[in-house]
Amino acid sequence: MRTYQQKTSETKHDWYVVDAAGQRLGVLAVRIARALSGKHKATQTPHIDDGDHVIVVNAEKVELGGKKWEQKLYYRHSNYPGGLKVQTAREINEKHPQRLIEKAVRGMLPSNRMRDAQLRRLAVYVGAEHPHTAQDPQPLA
């Protein structure tokens, strides 16, 4: 059986667009994370970042199941005593809907050196318009 070792100079980053309207957050985040990390390609090599660019539109129309809009909590801390901040998914979606998708995708990617580079190729937009029409993005299957 032959194996394939891809070189860094051979990497090609494609562009994909995803419409988040009416899709569940977790299922959407898994599909985006696979495309960003390049796991959907036959030429995937673990030590080379050969993922694709992903554009997400209609971020405000993403869905959560059950009572997760009120029960799903996001924590952050200001590093001062008593500085714990807690927000529900609904509060985040009202102010910054793109952050829900960004946080979910970040949690799906492995925590290694390539995660930040992969997240730079993710663009999330509120509404149906995006400025990347020149790259001719294809719909993500």
C-alpha positions as CSV (number, residue, x, y, z in Angstrom):
1,M,0.0,0.0,0.0
2,R,1.4,3.4,-1.0
3,T,1.1,6.5,1.2
4,Y,1.0,10.1,0.2
5,Q,3.2,12.8,1.7
6,Q,2.1,16.2,0.7
7,K,4.6,19.1,0.5
8,T,3.8,22.6,1.8
9,S,4.3,24.1,-1.6
10,E,1.6,21.7,-3.0
11,T,-1.2,22.9,-0.7
12,K,-4.2,24.5,-2.4
13,H,-6.8,26.3,-0.3
14,D,-10.3,26.3,-1.8
15,W,-13.1,28.7,-0.9
16,Y,-16.5,27.4,0.4
17,V,-19.6,29.3,1.5
18,V,-22.1,27.9,4.0
19,D,-25.6,29.3,4.7
20,A,-26.3,28.9,8.4
21,A,-30.0,29.7,8.1
22,G,-32.1,27.0,9.7
23,Q,-29.1,24.7,10.6
24,R,-28.2,23.4,14.0
25,L,-25.1,24.9,15.5
26,G,-23.3,21.7,16.4
27,V,-23.8,20.0,13.0
28,L,-22.7,23.2,11.2
29,A,-19.6,23.6,13.4
30,V,-18.5,20.0,12.7
31,R,-18.8,20.5,8.9
32,I,-16.9,23.8,9.1
33,A,-14.1,22.4,11.3
34,R,-13.6,19.5,8.9
35,A,-13.2,21.9,6.0
36,L,-10.9,24.2,7.9
37,S,-8.6,21.4,9.0
38,G,-8.6,19.7,5.5
39,K,-9.8,16.3,6.7
40,H,-12.2,16.1,3.8
41,K,-9.3,16.0,1.3
42,A,-7.6,12.8,0.1
43,T,-4.2,14.6,0.3
44,Q,-4.6,15.4,4.1
45,T,-1.3,15.3,5.9
46,P,-1.3,15.8,9.7
47,H,1.6,18.1,10.0
48,I,0.7,20.4,7.1
49,D,-2.1,22.9,7.2
50,D,-4.0,22.2,4.0
51,G,-7.5,23.2,5.0
52,D,-9.8,25.5,3.0
53,H,-11.4,28.9,3.5
54,V,-14.9,28.9,4.8
55,I,-17.4,31.8,4.6
56,V,-20.5,31.6,6.8
57,V,-23.5,33.8,6.0
58,N,-26.8,34.4,7.9
59,A,-25.1,33.7,11.2
60,E,-28.0,35.2,13.1
61,K,-30.4,32.5,11.8
62,V,-28.6,29.5,13.3
63,E,-30.7,27.2,15.5
64,L,-30.2,25.5,18.8
65,G,-32.3,22.6,20.0
66,G,-34.4,22.3,23.2
67,K,-33.9,25.0,25.8
68,K,-30.3,25.7,24.9
69,W,-30.9,29.3,24.1
70,E,-31.4,29.9,27.9
71,Q,-29.5,27.0,29.4
72,K,-26.3,27.0,27.3
73,L,-23.8,29.3,29.2
74,Y,-20.6,30.9,28.0
75,Y,-18.0,31.9,30.7
76,R,-15.2,34.4,30.6
77,H,-13.1,35.9,33.4
78,S,-11.4,39.3,33.6
79,N,-8.6,38.0,35.8
80,Y,-9.7,40.2,38.6
81,P,-11.3,38.9,41.8
82,G,-15.0,38.4,41.2
83,G,-14.6,39.0,37.5
84,L,-16.5,36.0,36.2
85,K,-18.9,36.9,33.4
86,V,-21.6,34.6,32.3
87,Q,-23.8,34.9,29.2
88,T,-26.5,32.8,27.7
89,A,-26.5,31.8,24.1
90,R,-29.4,34.1,23.5
91,E,-27.5,37.1,24.9
92,I,-24.5,36.4,22.7
93,N,-26.8,35.9,19.6
94,E,-28.5,39.3,20.2
95,K,-25.3,41.3,20.4
96,H,-22.8,39.3,18.2
97,P,-24.4,36.4,16.4
98,Q,-21.1,35.5,14.6
99,R,-19.4,34.7,17.9
100,L,-21.7,31.7,18.5
101,I,-20.4,30.0,15.4
102,E,-16.8,31.1,16.0
103,K,-16.8,29.7,19.5
104,A,-18.4,26.4,18.4
105,V,-15.9,25.9,15.6
106,R,-12.9,26.8,17.8
107,G,-14.1,24.1,20.2
108,M,-14.2,21.5,17.4
109,L,-10.6,22.2,16.2
110,P,-7.6,20.5,17.9
111,S,-5.8,22.8,20.4
112,N,-2.4,22.8,18.7
113,R,-0.2,25.2,16.8
114,M,-2.4,25.1,13.6
115,R,-5.7,26.1,15.3
116,D,-5.1,29.9,15.0
117,A,-4.0,29.6,11.4
118,Q,-7.1,27.5,10.6
119,L,-9.4,30.0,12.4
120,R,-8.0,32.9,10.3
121,R,-9.5,31.2,7.3
122,L,-13.0,31.3,8.8
123,A,-15.2,34.4,8.0
124,V,-18.6,34.7,9.6
125,Y,-21.1,37.3,8.5
126,V,-24.5,38.5,9.7
127,G,-26.8,38.7,6.7
128,A,-26.6,37.1,3.3
129,E,-23.9,39.3,1.8
130,H,-20.1,38.8,2.0
131,P,-17.2,40.6,0.3
132,H,-15.5,37.4,-1.0
133,T,-17.3,37.1,-4.4
134,A,-14.0,37.5,-6.3
135,Q,-12.8,34.2,-4.8
136,D,-15.8,32.3,-6.4
137,P,-16.7,30.3,-3.3
138,Q,-18.5,27.0,-3.9
139,P,-21.2,25.7,-1.5
140,L,-19.9,23.3,1.1
141,A,-21.4,19.8,0.6
